[in-house]
Structure formats: structure tokens, C-alpha cells
Amino acid sequence: MTQIKRKSKRGRRPKPEWQRLRNEIKLHLDDGNYAVVKDMAREAGLSLNKFITRAVMGTTIRKALTDEEYAMVRSLQGIANNLNQLTRCANGMGFDAAAGNVEALLTTTLGLLSKFRM
């Protein structure tokens, strides 16, 4: 008896029915308004379609973080890690031994947060 191998379907699997985008809305803008909407989408770091969809749905759209803001977030994550380690150390050795390090990290953290909230 010979076995028949089924050929696998090539290409991307079809999306489920609930994920398919079948409806479209046409929007007519003059050149000035189109440029404004396109700039807003670029600043938010979204495609034009995603930006307009989120705007229509009433979602809050925020600007994408700049490289400087990403660096601040990364340093805040590092400080949080250091604070966690200091907390473990303070629980083991006593809080008085770790108080100086905690104060230094706290002033650094507050300085970064004040820059980030601008």
C-alpha cells in the first residue's frame, strides 16, 4: 500500500473571522489637514491607519518616547533593581547600615522623575 502525503498549504494561515477587517471608512482631507494628521501619527509612532482608528475610538494617544526618555526609563529600571537589592540587604543587616545608600538612590530617582514628568 502506498501512502499519500498531503501537501502542506503554503503561505500565511488565514486570520480567524473575528480578526478580519472587512469594513472601511473613506476620509477626505485637504493637504493641510492631511499633513497635520500624518505628523501627529508620526509623533505618536503609529501608522496613519492605526492612529486614525485609535483617534476615532476615543483612545488616548501619547507621543512615542524619545531616545533620551528611553534612557531615563532604563536608568529608572536599574535604580529600582538597586533599591530591591538594598531592601534585601537592609532586612539582613539592619536598616541603619543601608540608610546612606538608600538616600543617594532616592535623590537620583527623584531627579530623574522630575525630568521625565516635564
C-alpha positions as a Markdown table, in Angstrom:
| # | Residue | x | y | z |
|---|---|---|---|---|
| 1 | Met | 0.0 | 0.0 | 0.0 |
| 2 | Thr | 1.3 | 3.4 | -0.8 |
| 3 | Gln | 0.7 | 6.3 | 1.5 |
| 4 | Ile | -0.3 | 9.6 | 0.0 |
| 5 | Lys | 1.5 | 12.5 | 1.6 |
| 6 | Arg | -0.7 | 15.6 | 2.0 |
| 7 | Lys | 0.9 | 18.7 | 0.8 |
| 8 | Ser | 1.0 | 21.4 | 3.4 |
| 9 | Lys | -0.6 | 24.6 | 2.4 |
| 10 | Arg | 1.9 | 27.3 | 1.7 |
| 11 | Gly | 1.7 | 30.9 | 2.9 |
| 12 | Arg | 0.2 | 32.5 | 5.9 |
| 13 | Arg | -2.6 | 30.9 | 7.7 |
| 14 | Pro | -5.9 | 32.8 | 7.3 |
| 15 | Lys | -6.9 | 35.0 | 10.2 |
| 16 | Pro | -9.9 | 34.0 | 12.3 |
| 17 | Glu | -13.2 | 35.5 | 11.3 |
| 18 | Trp | -13.3 | 37.9 | 14.3 |
| 19 | Gln | -9.9 | 39.4 | 13.4 |
| 20 | Arg | -10.7 | 40.2 | 9.8 |
| 21 | Leu | -11.0 | 43.8 | 8.9 |
| 22 | Arg | -13.8 | 43.9 | 6.3 |
| 23 | Asn | -15.2 | 47.4 | 6.8 |
| 24 | Glu | -13.7 | 50.6 | 5.5 |
| 25 | Ile | -14.4 | 54.3 | 6.0 |
| 26 | Lys | -13.3 | 56.8 | 3.4 |
| 27 | Leu | -12.0 | 60.1 | 4.7 |
| 28 | His | -11.3 | 63.1 | 2.5 |
| 29 | Leu | -8.8 | 65.7 | 3.8 |
| 30 | Asp | -7.3 | 68.7 | 2.2 |
| 31 | Asp | -3.5 | 68.9 | 2.0 |
| 32 | Gly | -3.1 | 70.9 | 5.2 |
| 33 | Asn | -5.2 | 68.7 | 7.4 |
| 34 | Tyr | -3.6 | 65.6 | 5.9 |
| 35 | Ala | -0.2 | 66.9 | 6.7 |
| 36 | Val | -1.2 | 67.6 | 10.3 |
| 37 | Val | -2.7 | 64.2 | 10.8 |
| 38 | Lys | 0.3 | 62.5 | 9.3 |
| 39 | Asp | 2.7 | 64.5 | 11.5 |
| 40 | Met | 0.6 | 63.6 | 14.6 |
| 41 | Ala | 0.7 | 59.9 | 13.7 |
| 42 | Arg | 4.5 | 60.0 | 13.1 |
| 43 | Glu | 5.0 | 61.7 | 16.5 |
| 44 | Ala | 2.9 | 59.0 | 18.2 |
| 45 | Gly | 5.0 | 56.3 | 16.4 |
| 46 | Leu | 1.9 | 54.8 | 14.7 |
| 47 | Ser | 0.9 | 54.2 | 11.2 |
| 48 | Leu | -1.7 | 56.5 | 9.8 |
| 49 | Asn | -4.4 | 53.8 | 9.8 |
| 50 | Lys | -3.7 | 52.8 | 13.5 |
| 51 | Phe | -3.6 | 56.5 | 14.5 |
| 52 | Ile | -6.9 | 57.3 | 12.9 |
| 53 | Thr | -8.5 | 54.2 | 14.3 |
| 54 | Arg | -7.4 | 55.0 | 17.8 |
| 55 | Ala | -8.5 | 58.6 | 17.5 |
| 56 | Val | -11.9 | 57.6 | 16.3 |
| 57 | Met | -12.3 | 55.0 | 19.1 |
| 58 | Gly | -11.5 | 57.7 | 21.7 |
| 59 | Thr | -8.3 | 56.1 | 22.9 |
| 60 | Thr | -5.7 | 58.4 | 24.5 |
| 61 | Ile | -2.9 | 58.8 | 22.0 |
| 62 | Arg | 0.5 | 59.6 | 23.5 |
| 63 | Lys | 3.7 | 60.7 | 21.9 |
| 64 | Ala | 6.3 | 58.0 | 21.4 |
| 65 | Leu | 9.2 | 58.2 | 23.8 |
| 66 | Thr | 12.4 | 59.8 | 22.6 |
| 67 | Asp | 15.8 | 58.2 | 22.9 |
| 68 | Glu | 16.6 | 60.4 | 26.0 |
| 69 | Glu | 13.3 | 59.3 | 27.6 |
| 70 | Tyr | 14.1 | 55.7 | 26.9 |
| 71 | Ala | 17.5 | 56.1 | 28.6 |
| 72 | Met | 15.7 | 57.6 | 31.6 |
| 73 | Val | 13.3 | 54.7 | 31.8 |
| 74 | Arg | 16.2 | 52.2 | 31.6 |
| 75 | Ser | 18.1 | 54.0 | 34.4 |
| 76 | Leu | 14.9 | 54.1 | 36.5 |
| 77 | Gln | 14.7 | 50.3 | 36.0 |
| 78 | Gly | 18.3 | 50.0 | 37.1 |
| 79 | Ile | 17.6 | 52.1 | 40.2 |
| 80 | Ala | 14.5 | 50.0 | 41.0 |
| 81 | Asn | 16.7 | 46.9 | 40.8 |
| 82 | Asn | 19.3 | 48.5 | 43.1 |
| 83 | Leu | 16.6 | 49.5 | 45.6 |
| 84 | Asn | 15.3 | 46.0 | 45.7 |
| 85 | Gln | 18.8 | 44.7 | 46.4 |
| 86 | Leu | 19.2 | 47.4 | 49.2 |
| 87 | Thr | 15.9 | 46.3 | 50.7 |
| 88 | Arg | 17.1 | 42.7 | 50.9 |
| 89 | Cys | 20.4 | 44.0 | 52.4 |
| 90 | Ala | 18.6 | 46.2 | 54.9 |
| 91 | Asn | 16.4 | 43.3 | 56.0 |
| 92 | Gly | 19.5 | 41.2 | 56.6 |
| 93 | Met | 22.0 | 43.7 | 58.1 |
| 94 | Gly | 19.6 | 46.3 | 59.6 |
| 95 | Phe | 18.3 | 49.5 | 58.1 |
| 96 | Asp | 20.9 | 51.8 | 59.6 |
| 97 | Ala | 23.7 | 50.1 | 57.6 |
| 98 | Ala | 21.9 | 50.7 | 54.3 |
| 99 | Ala | 20.4 | 54.1 | 55.0 |
| 100 | Gly | 23.2 | 56.1 | 53.2 |
| 101 | Asn | 22.8 | 54.1 | 50.0 |
| 102 | Val | 19.1 | 54.5 | 50.1 |
| 103 | Glu | 19.3 | 58.3 | 50.5 |
| 104 | Ala | 21.6 | 58.6 | 47.5 |
| 105 | Leu | 19.4 | 56.5 | 45.3 |
| 106 | Leu | 16.3 | 58.3 | 46.4 |
| 107 | Thr | 17.8 | 61.7 | 45.4 |
| 108 | Thr | 18.9 | 60.3 | 42.0 |
| 109 | Thr | 15.5 | 58.8 | 41.4 |
| 110 | Leu | 13.6 | 62.0 | 42.3 |
| 111 | Gly | 15.9 | 64.0 | 40.0 |
| 112 | Leu | 15.2 | 61.6 | 37.0 |
| 113 | Leu | 11.4 | 61.6 | 37.7 |
| 114 | Ser | 11.3 | 65.4 | 37.7 |
| 115 | Lys | 13.0 | 65.4 | 34.3 |
| 116 | Phe | 10.7 | 62.7 | 33.0 |
| 117 | Arg | 7.5 | 64.5 | 34.1 |
| 118 | Met | 8.2 | 67.7 | 32.1 |
